[in-house]
Amino acid sequence: MVEELLAARLKSKKQSEKITHLILDVDGVFTDGCIYYGADGEMMKKFDMRDGMGLEILRQYGVEVMVMTSEDSQIVASRMKKLKIKDVYLGVKDKYSLLSRIVTDRDLSFSNIAYIGDDVNDMANICAAGWSFTPANATQPIKNHADVILQNNSAEGAIREATEFIIKYNNRYE
């Protein structure tokens, strides 16, 4: 019930303008949300190459890409380095506080931010961002509050789909 009240309060202030920043969660957005272990016990995660290309194309349109995740993972750090994403926040316990700090420190507006998340720890950001997206296989509470439920699952082109939406949406401002 408290979560629903918080969601309603954040959504009541919600506005959307041209998207200048895309902020993404990792597990359940970039990855399929599963953890795989190899024969030698090494941890592995599945990422979609098309998502990475979508983010590269989006940056060419002037949208800054950032990542925040509650996990502190070398796998994630390595993947984000490969994707040339400079603003990577690992081990984030309170994603809304971090988002609020980013907005304040960079003199941004929530209305210029798009956010992609998949689970309850993304709820406040889903409700506060100007545009919010969630993969098709996200949890139901997030689907209930996201602006766009993507047709693709996480690690199966959901990010690419969101980047294409953002490019088309931002073209209205040109």
KEKELUM-120316 format. One line per 4 residues: number of its first residue (from 1); for each residue x, y, z of N, C-alpha, C, O, CB. Coordinates in steps of 0.1 Angstrom, whole numbers, plus 5000, padded with zeros to 4 digits. Glycine has a CB too. Layout:
NUM) X Y Z X Y Z X Y Z X Y Z X Y Z ~ ...
//
This chain:
1) 5008 4988 5000 5000 5000 5000 5009 5013 5000 5006 5022 4993 4991 5000 5012 ~ 5019 5013 5008 5028 5024 5008 5035 5026 4995 5036 5037 4990 5039 5022 5019 ~ 5039 5015 4988 5044 5016 4975 5035 5022 4965 5039 5030 4956 5049 5002 4970 ~ 5022 5019 4966 5012 5024 4957 5010 5039 4959 5008 5047 4949 4999 5017 4958
5) 5010 5043 4971 5009 5058 4974 5021 5065 4969 5020 5076 4964 5008 5060 4990 ~ 5033 5060 4971 5045 5066 4966 5045 5067 4951 5048 5077 4945 5058 5058 4970 ~ 5040 5056 4944 5039 5056 4930 5030 5067 4925 5032 5074 4915 5035 5042 4925 ~ 5018 5067 4932 5008 5077 4928 5013 5091 4929 5011 5100 4921 4995 5076 4936
9) 5021 5094 4940 5026 5107 4942 5036 5111 4932 5036 5122 4926 5033 5108 4956 ~ 5045 5102 4929 5055 5105 4918 5049 5106 4905 5053 5115 4897 5066 5093 4918 ~ 5039 5098 4901 5033 5099 4888 5025 5112 4887 5023 5116 4875 5024 5087 4886 ~ 5020 5117 4898 5012 5129 4897 5021 5141 4892 5015 5151 4887 5005 5133 4910
13) 5034 5141 4894 5043 5151 4890 5049 5149 4877 5057 5157 4872 5054 5153 4901 ~ 5046 5138 4871 5053 5133 4859 5050 5141 4847 5038 5145 4844 5050 5118 4856 ~ 5060 5145 4839 5059 5152 4827 5069 5146 4817 5080 5141 4822 5061 5168 4828 ~ 5067 5147 4804 5077 5142 4795 5080 5153 4785 5071 5160 4779 5072 5129 4788
17) 5093 5154 4782 5098 5163 4772 5108 5156 4763 5109 5143 4764 5105 5176 4778 ~ 5116 5163 4756 5126 5156 4748 5136 5148 4757 5140 5153 4768 5135 5166 4739 ~ 5139 5136 4753 5147 5127 4761 5162 5130 4759 5166 5129 4748 5144 5112 4759 ~ 5168 5134 4769 5183 5137 4768 5191 5126 4775 5203 5125 4772 5186 5150 4774
21) 5185 5118 4784 5193 5108 4791 5184 5095 4792 5172 5096 4795 5196 5113 4806 ~ 5191 5084 4789 5185 5071 4791 5192 5064 4803 5205 5063 4802 5185 5062 4778 ~ 5185 5060 4813 5191 5053 4824 5185 5039 4825 5173 5037 4825 5189 5061 4838 ~ 5194 5030 4826 5190 5016 4826 5194 5008 4838 5205 5010 4843 5195 5009 4813
25) 5186 4999 4842 5189 4989 4852 5197 4978 4844 5197 4979 4832 5176 4982 4859 ~ 5203 4968 4850 5211 4958 4843 5204 4945 4844 5199 4940 4833 5225 4957 4849 ~ 5203 4938 4855 5198 4925 4856 5183 4925 4854 5175 4932 4861 5201 4918 4870 ~ 5178 4918 4844 5164 4918 4840 5161 4929 4829 5150 4930 4824 5156 4921 4852
29) 5171 4936 4825 5170 4946 4814 5181 4943 4804 5177 4939 4793 5171 4961 4819 ~ 5193 4945 4807 5204 4941 4798 5205 4926 4797 5208 4920 4787 5218 4947 4803 ~ 5203 4919 4809 5205 4905 4810 5191 4899 4811 5181 4906 4813 5214 4900 4822 ~ 5190 4885 4810 5178 4878 4811 5174 4876 4826 5163 4870 4829 5178 4865 4804
33) 5182 4882 4835 5178 4881 4849 5183 4868 4855 5181 4865 4867 5164 4882 4851 ~ 5189 4859 4848 5194 4846 4853 5210 4847 4855 5216 4856 4849 5191 4835 4843 ~ 5214 4839 4864 5229 4838 4866 5233 4824 4862 5226 4814 4866 5233 4840 4881 ~ 5243 4823 4853 5248 4810 4848 5261 4807 4854 5269 4817 4857 5248 4810 4833
37) 5264 4795 4857 5277 4791 4862 5283 4781 4852 5277 4771 4848 5276 4785 4876 ~ 5296 4783 4849 5303 4774 4840 5309 4762 4848 5307 4762 4860 5315 4782 4833 ~ 5315 4753 4841 5320 4741 4848 5330 4744 4859 5331 4736 4868 5326 4732 4837 ~ 5337 4755 4857 5347 4758 4867 5342 4768 4878 5349 4773 4886 5359 4764 4861
41) 5329 4770 4878 5322 4778 4888 5322 4793 4885 5318 4801 4893 5329 4776 4901 ~ 5327 4797 4873 5327 4811 4869 5312 4815 4866 5305 4808 4860 5336 4813 4857 ~ 5309 4827 4870 5296 4833 4868 5295 4839 4854 5305 4845 4850 5292 4843 4879 ~ 5284 4837 4847 5282 4843 4834 5268 4849 4833 5259 4845 4841 5283 4832 4823
45) 5267 4859 4824 5254 4865 4822 5252 4866 4807 5262 4867 4799 5253 4879 4829 ~ 5239 4866 4803 5236 4867 4788 5232 4882 4785 5224 4888 4792 5224 4858 4785 ~ 5239 4887 4775 5236 4901 4770 5232 4900 4755 5236 4890 4748 5248 4911 4772 ~ 5225 4909 4750 5221 4909 4736 5229 4920 4728 5229 4931 4732 5205 4912 4734
49) 5236 4915 4718 5244 4924 4710 5236 4936 4703 5241 4947 4702 5252 4917 4699 ~ 5224 4933 4699 5215 4943 4693 5212 4954 4702 5211 4966 4698 5202 4937 4688 ~ 5211 4951 4715 5209 4962 4725 5220 4971 4726 5219 4983 4726 5206 4955 4739 ~ 5233 4966 4725 5245 4974 4725 5245 4983 4713 5249 4995 4715 5257 4965 4726
53) 5242 4978 4702 5241 4986 4689 5231 4997 4690 5233 5008 4686 5239 4977 4677 ~ 5219 4994 4696 5209 5004 4698 5213 5015 4707 5210 5027 4704 5197 4997 4704 ~ 5221 5012 4717 5226 5023 4726 5236 5031 4719 5237 5043 4721 5232 5017 4738 ~ 5245 5025 4710 5255 5033 4703 5247 5042 4693 5251 5054 4692 5264 5023 4695
57) 5237 5037 4686 5230 5046 4677 5223 5057 4685 5223 5069 4680 5219 5037 4669 ~ 5217 5054 4696 5210 5064 4704 5220 5075 4708 5216 5087 4708 5204 5058 4717 ~ 5232 5072 4712 5242 5082 4715 5245 5091 4704 5248 5103 4705 5255 5075 4721 ~ 5245 5085 4692 5247 5094 4680 5237 5104 4678 5239 5114 4671 5248 5085 4667
61) 5225 5102 4684 5214 5112 4684 5215 5121 4696 5206 5129 4698 5201 5105 4684 ~ 5226 5120 4703 5228 5130 4714 5222 5126 4728 5222 5134 4737 5223 5143 4710 ~ 5217 5114 4729 5211 5109 4742 5222 5103 4750 5229 5094 4745 5199 5099 4739 ~ 5224 5108 4762 5234 5102 4771 5229 5090 4778 5217 5089 4782 5238 5113 4782
65) 5237 5079 4778 5233 5066 4784 5240 5064 4797 5252 5066 4798 5236 5055 4774 ~ 5232 5060 4807 5238 5057 4821 5232 5044 4826 5221 5040 4821 5234 5069 4830 ~ 5239 5038 4835 5235 5025 4841 5235 5026 4856 5245 5031 4861 5244 5014 4835 ~ 5225 5021 4862 5225 5019 4877 5220 5005 4880 5209 5001 4875 5217 5030 4884
69) 5227 4998 4889 5223 4985 4893 5226 4982 4907 5236 4987 4913 5230 4974 4884 ~ 5218 4974 4914 5221 4971 4928 5232 4961 4929 5238 4960 4940 5208 4965 4934 ~ 5235 4954 4918 5246 4944 4919 5260 4951 4916 5261 4960 4909 5244 4933 4908 ~ 5270 4946 4923 5283 4951 4921 5291 4940 4914 5297 4931 4921 5290 4955 4935
73) 5291 4940 4901 5296 4928 4894 5307 4932 4884 5305 4942 4876 5284 4921 4886 ~ 5318 4925 4883 5328 4927 4874 5323 4924 4860 5328 4930 4850 5341 4919 4877 ~ 5314 4915 4858 5309 4911 4845 5301 4923 4839 5303 4927 4828 5299 4899 4846 ~ 5293 4930 4848 5286 4942 4844 5296 4953 4840 5294 4960 4830 5276 4946 4855
77) 5305 4955 4849 5315 4966 4847 5322 4964 4833 5324 4973 4826 5326 4966 4858 ~ 5326 4951 4830 5333 4948 4818 5324 4951 4806 5328 4956 4796 5338 4934 4818 ~ 5311 4947 4807 5302 4948 4795 5300 4963 4793 5300 4968 4781 5289 4941 4798 ~ 5298 4971 4803 5296 4985 4802 5308 4992 4796 5307 5002 4788 5292 4992 4815
81) 5320 4988 4800 5332 4994 4794 5333 4991 4779 5336 4999 4772 5345 4988 4802 ~ 5329 4978 4776 5329 4975 4761 5319 4983 4754 5322 4987 4742 5326 4960 4760 ~ 5308 4987 4760 5298 4995 4754 5301 5010 4754 5293 5018 4749 5284 4992 4760 ~ 5312 5013 4761 5317 5027 4762 5306 5036 4770 5304 5048 4767 5319 5033 4749
85) 5300 5030 4780 5291 5037 4789 5299 5042 4801 5304 5034 4808 5279 5028 4793 ~ 5301 5055 4802 5310 5060 4812 5303 5061 4826 5309 5059 4836 5314 5074 4808 ~ 5290 5065 4826 5283 5066 4839 5277 5053 4843 5266 5050 4839 5273 5078 4838 ~ 5284 5045 4850 5280 5032 4855 5280 5032 4870 5291 5034 4876 5289 5021 4849
89) 5269 5030 4876 5268 5030 4891 5264 5016 4895 5253 5011 4893 5257 5040 4896 ~ 5274 5009 4902 5273 4996 4907 5270 4996 4922 5274 5005 4929 5285 4987 4904 ~ 5263 4985 4926 5260 4984 4941 5251 4995 4946 5252 4998 4958 5273 4985 4948 ~ 5241 4999 4938 5232 5010 4942 5220 5004 4950 5213 4995 4945 5227 5018 4930
93) 5219 5008 4962 5208 5002 4971 5195 5011 4970 5184 5005 4971 5213 5001 4985 ~ 5197 5024 4968 5185 5032 4967 5186 5040 4953 5192 5050 4952 5184 5043 4979 ~ 5180 5034 4943 5181 5039 4930 5174 5053 4928 5179 5061 4920 5174 5029 4920 ~ 5163 5055 4935 5157 5068 4934 5165 5079 4940 5166 5090 4934 5143 5068 4941
97) 5172 5077 4951 5181 5087 4957 5192 5090 4947 5196 5102 4945 5187 5082 4970 ~ 5197 5080 4940 5208 5082 4930 5202 5090 4919 5209 5100 4914 5214 5069 4926 ~ 5191 5086 4914 5185 5094 4902 5182 5108 4906 5185 5117 4898 5172 5087 4898 ~ 5177 5111 4918 5175 5124 4923 5188 5132 4923 5188 5144 4920 5168 5124 4936
101) 5199 5126 4928 5212 5133 4929 5217 5136 4915 5222 5147 4913 5222 5124 4937 ~ 5215 5127 4906 5220 5129 4892 5212 5141 4886 5218 5150 4880 5217 5116 4883 ~ 5199 5141 4888 5191 5152 4883 5196 5166 4889 5197 5175 4881 5176 5150 4886 ~ 5198 5166 4901 5203 5178 4908 5217 5182 4904 5219 5193 4900 5202 5176 4923
105) 5226 5173 4905 5240 5175 4902 5242 5180 4887 5251 5188 4884 5249 5163 4905 ~ 5235 5175 4878 5236 5178 4864 5226 5188 4858 5226 5191 4846 5235 5165 4855 ~ 5219 5193 4868 5209 5204 4864 5199 5198 4853 5197 5205 4843 5216 5217 4860 ~ 5194 5187 4855 5185 5180 4846 5171 5181 4851 5168 5187 4862 5189 5165 4843
109) 5161 5176 4843 5148 5175 4848 5143 5161 4846 5148 5154 4837 5138 5185 4839 ~ 5135 5156 4855 5130 5142 4854 5123 5140 4841 5123 5129 4835 5121 5139 4866 ~ 5117 5151 4836 5110 5150 4823 5118 5147 4811 5113 5143 4801 5102 5163 4821 ~ 5131 5149 4812 5141 5146 4801 5147 5132 4802 5156 5129 4794 5151 5157 4800
113) 5143 5125 4812 5149 5112 4815 5140 5101 4811 5128 5101 4814 5153 5110 4830 ~ 5146 5091 4804 5139 5078 4802 5146 5068 4811 5158 5068 4812 5139 5074 4786 ~ 5138 5059 4816 5143 5048 4825 5138 5035 4821 5126 5033 4818 5139 5052 4840 ~ 5146 5025 4821 5142 5011 4819 5145 5003 4831 5157 5002 4835 5149 5005 4806
117) 5135 4997 4836 5137 4988 4848 5127 4976 4847 5118 4976 4839 5134 4996 4861 ~ 5129 4967 4856 5121 4955 4855 5115 4949 4868 5107 4940 4868 5129 4944 4849 ~ 5119 4955 4880 5115 4949 4893 5112 4960 4903 5114 4972 4900 5126 4939 4898 ~ 5107 4956 4915 5102 4966 4924 5113 4976 4929 5109 4987 4933 5097 4958 4936
121) 5126 4972 4928 5136 4982 4932 5137 4993 4922 5145 5003 4924 5149 4975 4935 ~ 5131 4992 4911 5130 5003 4900 5118 5011 4901 5116 5020 4893 5132 4996 4886 ~ 5108 5007 4909 5095 5013 4909 5095 5029 4910 5089 5035 4902 5087 5008 4921 ~ 5102 5034 4919 5102 5049 4921 5107 5056 4908 5102 5066 4904 5110 5053 4933
125) 5118 5050 4902 5124 5056 4890 5114 5055 4878 5113 5064 4870 5137 5050 4887 ~ 5107 5043 4878 5097 5041 4867 5086 5052 4868 5082 5057 4858 5091 5027 4869 ~ 5082 5055 4880 5072 5065 4882 5076 5079 4881 5068 5088 4878 5065 5063 4896 ~ 5089 5082 4883 5094 5096 4883 5099 5100 4870 5098 5112 4866 5105 5097 4893
129) 5105 5091 4862 5111 5095 4849 5100 5100 4839 5089 5096 4840 5119 5083 4843 ~ 5104 5109 4830 5095 5114 4820 5089 5103 4812 5077 5103 4808 5102 5124 4811 ~ 5097 5093 4808 5093 5081 4801 5099 5069 4808 5110 5069 4812 5097 5082 4786 ~ 5091 5059 4810 5095 5047 4816 5092 5035 4807 5081 5034 4802 5090 5045 4830
133) 5101 5026 4807 5100 5014 4798 5102 5001 4807 5110 5002 4817 5109 5014 4786 ~ 5096 4990 4803 5099 4978 4810 5099 4966 4800 5090 4966 4791 5089 4975 4822 ~ 5108 4957 4801 5107 4945 4791 5094 4937 4793 5088 4938 4803 5119 4936 4794 ~ 5091 4930 4783 5079 4922 4783 5079 4912 4795 5068 4908 4800 5077 4914 4770
137) 5090 4907 4799 5091 4897 4810 5094 4904 4824 5098 4897 4833 5101 4887 4807 ~ 5091 4916 4825 5092 4923 4838 5082 4918 4848 5072 4911 4844 5092 4938 4836 ~ 5084 4922 4861 5074 4918 4871 5061 4926 4869 5061 4937 4864 5080 4920 4885 ~ 5050 4921 4873 5037 4927 4871 5036 4941 4878 5030 4950 4871 5026 4918 4876
141) 5041 4942 4890 5040 4956 4896 5046 4967 4887 5041 4978 4886 5046 4956 4910 ~ 5057 4964 4881 5064 4974 4872 5056 4976 4860 5055 4987 4855 5079 4969 4869 ~ 5051 4965 4854 5043 4966 4842 5031 4975 4845 5026 4983 4836 5038 4952 4837 ~ 5025 4975 4857 5014 4983 4860 5017 4998 4860 5008 5006 4859 5008 4979 4874
145) 5030 5001 4862 5033 5016 4863 5041 5021 4852 5042 5033 4850 5040 5018 4876 ~ 5047 5013 4843 5056 5017 4832 5047 5024 4822 5036 5021 4819 5064 5006 4826 ~ 5053 5034 4815 5046 5041 4804 5045 5031 4792 5035 5031 4785 5053 5054 4800 ~ 5056 5024 4790 5056 5015 4778 5061 5001 4782 5072 4999 4788 5066 5020 4767
149) 5053 4991 4779 5057 4977 4781 5062 4973 4768 5055 4972 4758 5045 4968 4787 ~ 5075 4970 4767 5081 4966 4754 5076 4953 4750 5073 4944 4758 5097 4967 4756 ~ 5077 4950 4737 5073 4937 4732 5083 4926 4734 5080 4915 4735 5069 4938 4717 ~ 5096 4931 4735 5107 4921 4736 5110 4919 4751 5108 4928 4759 5119 4926 4728
153) 5115 4907 4753 5120 4904 4767 5134 4910 4769 5141 4914 4760 5121 4889 4769 ~ 5138 4910 4782 5151 4914 4785 5162 4905 4779 5159 4893 4777 5153 4915 4801 ~ 5173 4910 4775 5184 4903 4768 5179 4897 4755 5185 4887 4750 5189 4892 4777 ~ 5168 4902 4750 5163 4897 4737 5158 4909 4728 5148 4907 4721 5151 4887 4739
157) 5164 4920 4729 5161 4931 4721 5152 4942 4727 5148 4951 4720 5154 4927 4709 ~ 5149 4941 4740 5141 4951 4747 5147 4965 4747 5141 4975 4744 5137 4947 4761 ~ 5160 4965 4749 5167 4978 4749 5167 4984 4735 5165 4996 4734 5181 4977 4755 ~ 5170 4976 4726 5170 4981 4712 5156 4987 4708 5155 4997 4702 5173 4969 4702
161) 5146 4980 4712 5132 4985 4710 5130 4998 4716 5124 5007 4710 5122 4975 4715 ~ 5134 5000 4728 5133 5013 4736 5141 5024 4729 5136 5035 4728 5137 5011 4750 ~ 5153 5021 4724 5161 5031 4718 5154 5036 4705 5155 5048 4702 5175 5025 4714 ~ 5148 5027 4697 5141 5031 4685 5129 5039 4688 5126 5049 4681 5137 5018 4677
165) 5122 5036 4699 5111 5045 4704 5116 5059 4707 5110 5069 4703 5104 5038 4716 ~ 5127 5060 4715 5132 5073 4719 5137 5081 4707 5134 5093 4706 5144 5071 4728 ~ 5143 5075 4697 5147 5082 4685 5135 5088 4678 5135 5100 4674 5156 5073 4676 ~ 5125 5080 4676 5113 5085 4669 5106 5095 4678 5101 5106 4672 5103 5073 4667
169) 5105 5093 4691 5099 5103 4699 5106 5117 4699 5100 5127 4698 5098 5098 4714 ~ 5120 5116 4700 5128 5128 4700 5127 5135 4686 5129 5148 4686 5142 5125 4703 ~ 5125 5128 4676 5124 5135 4662 5112 5145 4662 5112 5154 4654 5122 5124 4652 ~ 5103 5143 4671 5091 5153 4671 5096 5167 4676 5090 5177 4673 5080 5148 4681
173) 5108 5167 4682 5113 5180 4688 5123 5187 4678 5127 5198 4680 5120 5177 4701 ~ 5126 5180 4667 5135 5186 4657 5129 5196 4648 5135 5202 4640 5141 5175 4648
//
